[in-house]
Amino acid sequence: MVMQITDNDRARIAEAISAAERQTSGEIFCVISRRVSTYLDVSLAWAAGAALLAPIVFIPFLLDFRWPGDGWEAAHDAAQAATTGQALALYALSQAVVFVGIFLLTRIPAVRRLVTPAGVRRGRVREAALQQFMAQGVHVTTERTGVLLFAALDEHQVELIADEGIYAKVDEDAWAQAVAVLTRELRADRPVEGFAAAVDLCGQVLARHFPPRPDNPNELPDHLILL
């Protein structure tokens, strides 16, 4: 997915975050990652598996392994050895060709998404979101009321992580609408609208459980991080 985020887009998202946080003591932080992993290990696994199995399937159709049965096997030892060497060489060559071909094929983003198990993609997006949650300091707000909205473009996935102060009061299902809206708008290539709407919904949830304090400092920057 190719997505351009301009300075004006960042300003609109920052404004949406600021407006939402005026109604609550909670904090909202937004991150877009173009891709959370190279998935090199996935490509290598597919290439190795194909290289191991494909020659076994196809070589019998390419070679004739039938030896003459006329009693003259000894006279044909040299020929048999040469044919066996050729078979082994072809086997090794076919493995190398298949390995390289499948590896390069699975480096194409659309193919890589198709062959990467959904559980692997979800796990790595979740891990990347947690890393940003910690790296951006979302976990160090005064009342532990930070929320991270994380979008992984290449994986086509959205993660929302709320700090422990929120989980004590807010059911996890309360965030489903915000995640659904952001996912829908990203799919339609409208990231600004998606984040603005999701931030507003998160702000409404936070406002119900964490109203603004008399001293309501802005503990996290109100801007979008693009990785």
C-alpha positions as protocol buffer text, in pm:
chain_id: "A"
residue {
  index: 1
  type: MET
  ca { x: 0 y: 0 z: 0 }
}
residue {
  index: 2
  type: VAL
  ca { x: 145 y: 336 z: -105 }
}
residue {
  index: 3
  type: MET
  ca { x: 20 y: 612 z: 116 }
}
residue {
  index: 4
  type: GLN
  ca { x: 134 y: 973 z: 124 }
}
residue {
  index: 5
  type: ILE
  ca { x: 106 y: 1166 z: 450 }
}
residue {
  index: 6
  type: THR
  ca { x: 159 y: 1541 z: 408 }
}
residue {
  index: 7
  type: ASP
  ca { x: 232 y: 1804 z: 671 }
}
residue {
  index: 8
  type: ASN
  ca { x: -129 y: 1919 z: 643 }
}
residue {
  index: 9
  type: ASP
  ca { x: -243 y: 1564 z: 710 }
}
residue {
  index: 10
  type: ARG
  ca { x: -27 y: 1549 z: 1022 }
}
residue {
  index: 11
  type: ALA
  ca { x: -170 y: 1883 z: 1136 }
}
residue {
  index: 12
  type: ARG
  ca { x: -528 y: 1757 z: 1093 }
}
residue {
  index: 13
  type: ILE
  ca { x: -457 y: 1445 z: 1296 }
}
residue {
  index: 14
  type: ALA
  ca { x: -282 y: 1650 z: 1564 }
}
residue {
  index: 15
  type: GLU
  ca { x: -586 y: 1876 z: 1583 }
}
residue {
  index: 16
  type: ALA
  ca { x: -816 y: 1574 z: 1621 }
}
residue {
  index: 17
  type: ILE
  ca { x: -598 y: 1439 z: 1904 }
}
residue {
  index: 18
  type: SER
  ca { x: -593 y: 1777 z: 2079 }
}
residue {
  index: 19
  type: ALA
  ca { x: -972 y: 1812 z: 2053 }
}
residue {
  index: 20
  type: ALA
  ca { x: -1031 y: 1461 z: 2189 }
}
residue {
  index: 21
  type: GLU
  ca { x: -791 y: 1509 z: 2480 }
}
residue {
  index: 22
  type: ARG
  ca { x: -960 y: 1831 z: 2593 }
}
residue {
  index: 23
  type: GLN
  ca { x: -1250 y: 1613 z: 2709 }
}
residue {
  index: 24
  type: THR
  ca { x: -1042 y: 1366 z: 2909 }
}
residue {
  index: 25
  type: SER
  ca { x: -736 y: 1314 z: 3124 }
}
residue {
  index: 26
  type: GLY
  ca { x: -637 y: 1028 z: 2897 }
}
residue {
  index: 27
  type: GLU
  ca { x: -373 y: 1050 z: 2625 }
}
residue {
  index: 28
  type: ILE
  ca { x: -395 y: 931 z: 2263 }
}
residue {
  index: 29
  type: PHE
  ca { x: -92 y: 856 z: 2048 }
}
residue {
  index: 30
  type: CYS
  ca { x: -94 y: 758 z: 1677 }
}
residue {
  index: 31
  type: VAL
  ca { x: 164 y: 564 z: 1475 }
}
residue {
  index: 32
  type: ILE
  ca { x: 174 y: 445 z: 1113 }
}
residue {
  index: 33
  type: SER
  ca { x: 429 y: 181 z: 1015 }
}
residue {
  index: 34
  type: ARG
  ca { x: 479 y: 105 z: 648 }
}
residue {
  index: 35
  type: ARG
  ca { x: 592 y: -250 z: 733 }
}
residue {
  index: 36
  type: VAL
  ca { x: 668 y: -408 z: 1071 }
}
residue {
  index: 37
  type: SER
  ca { x: 891 y: -690 z: 942 }
}
residue {
  index: 38
  type: THR
  ca { x: 1085 y: -795 z: 635 }
}
residue {
  index: 39
  type: TYR
  ca { x: 947 y: -1150 z: 674 }
}
residue {
  index: 40
  type: LEU
  ca { x: 1278 y: -1275 z: 535 }
}
residue {
  index: 41
  type: ASP
  ca { x: 1243 y: -1592 z: 741 }
}
residue {
  index: 42
  type: VAL
  ca { x: 906 y: -1664 z: 581 }
}
residue {
  index: 43
  type: SER
  ca { x: 1049 y: -1631 z: 230 }
}
residue {
  index: 44
  type: LEU
  ca { x: 1344 y: -1852 z: 320 }
}
residue {
  index: 45
  type: ALA
  ca { x: 1115 y: -2116 z: 467 }
}
residue {
  index: 46
  type: TRP
  ca { x: 896 y: -2129 z: 155 }
}
residue {
  index: 47
  type: ALA
  ca { x: 1202 y: -2135 z: -73 }
}
residue {
  index: 48
  type: ALA
  ca { x: 1370 y: -2413 z: 124 }
}
residue {
  index: 49
  type: GLY
  ca { x: 1053 y: -2623 z: 136 }
}
residue {
  index: 50
  type: ALA
  ca { x: 989 y: -2583 z: -234 }
}
residue {
  index: 51
  type: ALA
  ca { x: 1352 y: -2659 z: -321 }
}
residue {
  index: 52
  type: LEU
  ca { x: 1334 y: -2978 z: -117 }
}
residue {
  index: 53
  type: LEU
  ca { x: 1007 y: -3107 z: -258 }
}
residue {
  index: 54
  type: ALA
  ca { x: 977 y: -2979 z: -616 }
}
residue {
  index: 55
  type: PRO
  ca { x: 1270 y: -3178 z: -764 }
}
residue {
  index: 56
  type: ILE
  ca { x: 1137 y: -3498 z: -608 }
}
residue {
  index: 57
  type: VAL
  ca { x: 809 y: -3440 z: -790 }
}
residue {
  index: 58
  type: PHE
  ca { x: 941 y: -3337 z: -1131 }
}
residue {
  index: 59
  type: ILE
  ca { x: 1273 y: -3512 z: -1189 }
}
residue {
  index: 60
  type: PRO
  ca { x: 1121 y: -3860 z: -1243 }
}
residue {
  index: 61
  type: PHE
  ca { x: 935 y: -3714 z: -1541 }
}
residue {
  index: 62
  type: LEU
  ca { x: 1253 y: -3567 z: -1687 }
}
residue {
  index: 63
  type: LEU
  ca { x: 1489 y: -3860 z: -1650 }
}
residue {
  index: 64
  type: ASP
  ca { x: 1472 y: -4219 z: -1767 }
}
residue {
  index: 65
  type: PHE
  ca { x: 1597 y: -4439 z: -1485 }
}
residue {
  index: 66
  type: ARG
  ca { x: 1529 y: -4770 z: -1662 }
}
residue {
  index: 67
  type: TRP
  ca { x: 1843 y: -4976 z: -1712 }
}
residue {
  index: 68
  type: PRO
  ca { x: 1884 y: -5245 z: -1984 }
}
residue {
  index: 69
  type: GLY
  ca { x: 1792 y: -5587 z: -1857 }
}
residue {
  index: 70
  type: ASP
  ca { x: 1985 y: -5791 z: -2114 }
}
residue {
  index: 71
  type: GLY
  ca { x: 2253 y: -5924 z: -1882 }
}
residue {
  index: 72
  type: TRP
  ca { x: 2522 y: -5677 z: -1992 }
}
residue {
  index: 73
  type: GLU
  ca { x: 2507 y: -5450 z: -1683 }
}
residue {
  index: 74
  type: ALA
  ca { x: 2882 y: -5478 z: -1619 }
}
residue {
  index: 75
  type: ALA
  ca { x: 2956 y: -5342 z: -1963 }
}
residue {
  index: 76
  type: HIS
  ca { x: 2740 y: -5041 z: -1888 }
}
residue {
  index: 77
  type: ASP
  ca { x: 2888 y: -4942 z: -1550 }
}
residue {
  index: 78
  type: ALA
  ca { x: 3056 y: -4633 z: -1689 }
}
residue {
  index: 79
  type: ALA
  ca { x: 2741 y: -4522 z: -1869 }
}
residue {
  index: 80
  type: GLN
  ca { x: 2531 y: -4580 z: -1558 }
}
residue {
  index: 81
  type: ALA
  ca { x: 2774 y: -4379 z: -1344 }
}
residue {
  index: 82
  type: ALA
  ca { x: 2767 y: -4093 z: -1594 }
}
residue {
  index: 83
  type: THR
  ca { x: 2387 y: -4096 z: -1603 }
}
residue {
  index: 84
  type: THR
  ca { x: 2367 y: -4102 z: -1224 }
}
residue {
  index: 85
  type: GLY
  ca { x: 2607 y: -3805 z: -1208 }
}
residue {
  index: 86
  type: GLN
  ca { x: 2394 y: -3616 z: -1455 }
}
residue {
  index: 87
  type: ALA
  ca { x: 2082 y: -3693 z: -1250 }
}
residue {
  index: 88
  type: LEU
  ca { x: 2244 y: -3565 z: -932 }
}
residue {
  index: 89
  type: ALA
  ca { x: 2366 y: -3253 z: -1109 }
}
residue {
  index: 90
  type: LEU
  ca { x: 2019 y: -3187 z: -1249 }
}
residue {
  index: 91
  type: TYR
  ca { x: 1869 y: -3249 z: -905 }
}
residue {
  index: 92
  type: ALA
  ca { x: 2102 y: -2994 z: -742 }
}
residue {
  index: 93
  type: LEU
  ca { x: 2050 y: -2742 z: -1022 }
}
residue {
  index: 94
  type: SER
  ca { x: 1673 y: -2774 z: -1005 }
}
residue {
  index: 95
  type: GLN
  ca { x: 1685 y: -2720 z: -628 }
}
residue {
  index: 96
  type: ALA
  ca { x: 1889 y: -2404 z: -670 }
}
residue {
  index: 97
  type: VAL
  ca { x: 1657 y: -2269 z: -941 }
}
residue {
  index: 98
  type: VAL
  ca { x: 1345 y: -2346 z: -741 }
}
residue {
  index: 99
  type: PHE
  ca { x: 1494 y: -2194 z: -424 }
}
residue {
  index: 100
  type: VAL
  ca { x: 1588 y: -1866 z: -592 }
}
residue {
  index: 101
  type: GLY
  ca { x: 1263 y: -1847 z: -788 }
}
residue {
  index: 102
  type: ILE
  ca { x: 1037 y: -1904 z: -488 }
}
residue {
  index: 103
  type: PHE
  ca { x: 1244 y: -1671 z: -271 }
}
residue {
  index: 104
  type: LEU
  ca { x: 1217 y: -1387 z: -522 }
}
residue {
  index: 105
  type: LEU
  ca { x: 848 y: -1455 z: -578 }
}
residue {
  index: 106
  type: THR
  ca { x: 771 y: -1431 z: -207 }
}
residue {
  index: 107
  type: ARG
  ca { x: 952 y: -1097 z: -183 }
}
residue {
  index: 108
  type: ILE
  ca { x: 670 y: -939 z: -386 }
}
residue {
  index: 109
  type: PRO
  ca { x: 454 y: -764 z: -122 }
}
residue {
  index: 110
  type: ALA
  ca { x: 121 y: -905 z: -239 }
}
residue {
  index: 111
  type: VAL
  ca { x: 261 y: -1259 z: -258 }
}
residue {
  index: 112
  type: ARG
  ca { x: 439 y: -1219 z: 76 }
}
residue {
  index: 113
  type: ARG
  ca { x: 112 y: -1126 z: 247 }
}
residue {
  index: 114
  type: LEU
  ca { x: -57 y: -1426 z: 85 }
}
residue {
  index: 115
  type: VAL
  ca { x: 202 y: -1682 z: 196 }
}
residue {
  index: 116
  type: THR
  ca { x: 265 y: -1541 z: 543 }
}
residue {
  index: 117
  type: PRO
  ca { x: 35 y: -1710 z: 799 }
}
residue {
  index: 118
  type: ALA
  ca { x: -218 y: -1469 z: 945 }
}
residue {
  index: 119
  type: GLY
  ca { x: -106 y: -1557 z: 1296 }
}
residue {
  index: 120
  type: VAL
  ca { x: 252 y: -1460 z: 1213 }
}
residue {
  index: 121
  type: ARG
  ca { x: 144 y: -1123 z: 1073 }
}
residue {
  index: 122
  type: ARG
  ca { x: -83 y: -1051 z: 1369 }
}
residue {
  index: 123
  type: GLY
  ca { x: 189 y: -1146 z: 1615 }
}
residue {
  index: 124
  type: ARG
  ca { x: 450 y: -922 z: 1454 }
}
residue {
  index: 125
  type: VAL
  ca { x: 212 y: -627 z: 1425 }
}
residue {
  index: 126
  type: ARG
  ca { x: 124 y: -669 z: 1790 }
}
residue {
  index: 127
  type: GLU
  ca { x: 490 y: -688 z: 1885 }
}
residue {
  index: 128
  type: ALA
  ca { x: 572 y: -375 z: 1683 }
}
residue {
  index: 129
  type: ALA
  ca { x: 280 y: -189 z: 1841 }
}
residue {
  index: 130
  type: LEU
  ca { x: 398 y: -286 z: 2190 }
}
residue {
  index: 131
  type: GLN
  ca { x: 748 y: -166 z: 2107 }
}
residue {
  index: 132
  type: GLN
  ca { x: 611 y: 172 z: 2002 }
}
residue {
  index: 133
  type: PHE
  ca { x: 389 y: 182 z: 2310 }
}
residue {
  index: 134
  type: MET
  ca { x: 701 y: 159 z: 2523 }
}
residue {
  index: 135
  type: ALA
  ca { x: 936 y: 360 z: 2302 }
}
residue {
  index: 136
  type: GLN
  ca { x: 700 y: 659 z: 2276 }
}
residue {
  index: 137
  type: GLY
  ca { x: 633 y: 665 z: 2650 }
}
residue {
  index: 138
  type: VAL
  ca { x: 262 y: 591 z: 2625 }
}
residue {
  index: 139
  type: HIS
  ca { x: 303 y: 378 z: 2938 }
}
residue {
  index: 140
  type: VAL
  ca { x: 436 y: 658 z: 3161 }
}
residue {
  index: 141
  type: THR
  ca { x: 135 y: 889 z: 3187 }
}
residue {
  index: 142
  type: THR
  ca { x: 40 y: 994 z: 3540 }
}
residue {
  index: 143
  type: GLU
  ca { x: -268 y: 774 z: 3570 }
}
residue {
  index: 144
  type: ARG
  ca { x: -158 y: 512 z: 3315 }
}
residue {
  index: 145
  type: THR
  ca { x: -434 y: 623 z: 3079 }
}
residue {
  index: 146
  type: GLY
  ca { x: -251 y: 626 z: 2746 }
}
residue {
  index: 147
  type: VAL
  ca { x: -394 y: 475 z: 2426 }
}
residue {
  index: 148
  type: LEU
  ca { x: -190 y: 384 z: 2119 }
}
residue {
  index: 149
  type: LEU
  ca { x: -347 y: 363 z: 1773 }
}
residue {
  index: 150
  type: PHE
  ca { x: -109 y: 168 z: 1549 }
}
residue {
  index: 151
  type: ALA
  ca { x: -159 y: 100 z: 1177 }
}
residue {
  index: 152
  type: ALA
  ca { x: 63 y: -142 z: 980 }
}
residue {
  index: 153
  type: LEU
  ca { x: 15 y: -63 z: 612 }
}
residue {
  index: 154
  type: ASP
  ca { x: 185 y: -357 z: 444 }
}
residue {
  index: 155
  type: GLU
  ca { x: 14 y: -601 z: 680 }
}
residue {
  index: 156
  type: HIS
  ca { x: -325 y: -427 z: 645 }
}
residue {
  index: 157
  type: GLN
  ca { x: -375 y: -443 z: 1021 }
}
residue {
  index: 158
  type: VAL
  ca { x: -461 y: -206 z: 1304 }
}
residue {
  index: 159
  type: GLU
  ca { x: -371 y: -246 z: 1672 }
}
residue {
  index: 160
  type: LEU
  ca { x: -505 y: -50 z: 1966 }
}
residue {
  index: 161
  type: ILE
  ca { x: -322 y: -78 z: 2297 }
}
residue {
  index: 162
  type: ALA
  ca { x: -459 y: 81 z: 2615 }
}
residue {
  index: 163
  type: ASP
  ca { x: -256 y: 116 z: 2934 }
}
residue {
  index: 164
  type: GLU
  ca { x: -335 y: -72 z: 3254 }
}
residue {
  index: 165
  type: GLY
  ca { x: -517 y: 221 z: 3414 }
}
residue {
  index: 166
  type: ILE
  ca { x: -776 y: 201 z: 3136 }
}
residue {
  index: 167
  type: TYR
  ca { x: -822 y: -177 z: 3147 }
}
residue {
  index: 168
  type: ALA
  ca { x: -933 y: -149 z: 3508 }
}
residue {
  index: 169
  type: LYS
  ca { x: -1239 y: 51 z: 3400 }
}
residue {
  index: 170
  type: VAL
  ca { x: -1298 y: 2 z: 3028 }
}
residue {
  index: 171
  type: ASP
  ca { x: -1404 y: -320 z: 2859 }
}
residue {
  index: 172
  type: GLU
  ca { x: -1185 y: -419 z: 2565 }
}
residue {
  index: 173
  type: ASP
  ca { x: -1488 y: -429 z: 2334 }
}
residue {
  index: 174
  type: ALA
  ca { x: -1529 y: -54 z: 2380 }
}
residue {
  index: 175
  type: TRP
  ca { x: -1246 y: 2 z: 2131 }
}
residue {
  index: 176
  type: ALA
  ca { x: -1386 y: -219 z: 1854 }
}
residue {
  index: 177
  type: GLN
  ca { x: -1561 y: 65 z: 1674 }
}
residue {
  index: 178
  type: ALA
  ca { x: -1250 y: 281 z: 1664 }
}
residue {
  index: 179
  type: VAL
  ca { x: -1044 y: -7 z: 1523 }
}
residue {
  index: 180
  type: ALA
  ca { x: -1313 y: -88 z: 1265 }
}
residue {
  index: 181
  type: VAL
  ca { x: -1339 y: 274 z: 1147 }
}
residue {
  index: 182
  type: LEU
  ca { x: -963 y: 313 z: 1112 }
}
residue {
  index: 183
  type: THR
  ca { x: -932 y: -18 z: 927 }
}
residue {
  index: 184
  type: ARG
  ca { x: -1211 y: 75 z: 686 }
}
residue {
  index: 185
  type: GLU
  ca { x: -1069 y: 417 z: 604 }
}
residue {
  index: 186
  type: LEU
  ca { x: -715 y: 286 z: 559 }
}
residue {
  index: 187
  type: ARG
  ca { x: -850 y: 27 z: 317 }
}
residue {
  index: 188
  type: ALA
  ca { x: -1008 y: 313 z: 122 }
}
residue {
  index: 189
  type: ASP
  ca { x: -676 y: 505 z: 124 }
}
residue {
  index: 190
  type: ARG
  ca { x: -814 y: 775 z: 359 }
}
residue {
  index: 191
  type: PRO
  ca { x: -569 y: 764 z: 650 }
}
residue {
  index: 192
  type: VAL
  ca { x: -640 y: 1113 z: 779 }
}
residue {
  index: 193
  type: GLU
  ca { x: -1015 y: 1057 z: 794 }
}
residue {
  index: 194
  type: GLY
  ca { x: -955 y: 718 z: 954 }
}
residue {
  index: 195
  type: PHE
  ca { x: -727 y: 844 z: 1229 }
}
residue {
  index: 196
  type: ALA
  ca { x: -942 y: 1151 z: 1295 }
}
residue {
  index: 197
  type: ALA
  ca { x: -1255 y: 937 z: 1335 }
}
residue {
  index: 198
  type: ALA
  ca { x: -1078 y: 673 z: 1544 }
}
residue {
  index: 199
  type: VAL
  ca { x: -923 y: 938 z: 1769 }
}
residue {
  index: 200
  type: ASP
  ca { x: -1264 y: 1096 z: 1822 }
}
residue {
  index: 201
  type: LEU
  ca { x: -1416 y: 761 z: 1919 }
}
residue {
  index: 202
  type: CYS
  ca { x: -1127 y: 689 z: 2156 }
}
residue {
  index: 203
  type: GLY
  ca { x: -1174 y: 1033 z: 2308 }
}
residue {
  index: 204
  type: GLN
  ca { x: -1541 y: 960 z: 2372 }
}
residue {
  index: 205
  type: VAL
  ca { x: -1458 y: 634 z: 2550 }
}
residue {
  index: 206
  type: LEU
  ca { x: -1191 y: 801 z: 2761 }
}
residue {
  index: 207
  type: ALA
  ca { x: -1413 y: 1097 z: 2846 }
}
residue {
  index: 208
  type: ARG
  ca { x: -1678 y: 868 z: 2995 }
}
residue {
  index: 209
  type: HIS
  ca { x: -1431 y: 706 z: 3233 }
}
residue {
  index: 210
  type: PHE
  ca { x: -1153 y: 963 z: 3271 }
}
residue {
  index: 211
  type: PRO
  ca { x: -1286 y: 1319 z: 3271 }
}
residue {
  index: 212
  type: PRO
  ca { x: -1031 y: 1601 z: 3252 }
}
residue {
  index: 213
  type: ARG
  ca { x: -851 y: 1694 z: 3573 }
}
residue {
  index: 214
  type: PRO
  ca { x: -835 y: 2053 z: 3699 }
}
residue {
  index: 215
  type: ASP
  ca { x: -470 y: 2045 z: 3600 }
}
residue {
  index: 216
  type: ASN
  ca { x: -483 y: 1855 z: 3273 }
}
residue {
  index: 217
  type: PRO
  ca { x: -134 y: 1861 z: 3123 }
}
residue {
  index: 218
  type: ASN
  ca { x: -68 y: 1728 z: 2777 }
}
residue {
  index: 219
  type: GLU
  ca { x: 167 y: 1442 z: 2860 }
}
residue {
  index: 220
  type: LEU
  ca { x: 225 y: 1308 z: 2507 }
}
residue {
  index: 221
  type: PRO
  ca { x: 284 y: 1493 z: 2179 }
}
residue {
  index: 222
  type: ASP
  ca { x: -29 y: 1539 z: 1970 }
}
residue {
  index: 223
  type: HIS
  ca { x: 112 y: 1426 z: 1639 }
}
residue {
  index: 224
  type: LEU
  ca { x: 134 y: 1126 z: 1409 }
}
residue {
  index: 225
  type: ILE
  ca { x: 452 y: 919 z: 1399 }
}
residue {
  index: 226
  type: LEU
  ca { x: 532 y: 773 z: 1058 }
}
residue {
  index: 227
  type: LEU
  ca { x: 781 y: 485 z: 1059 }
}
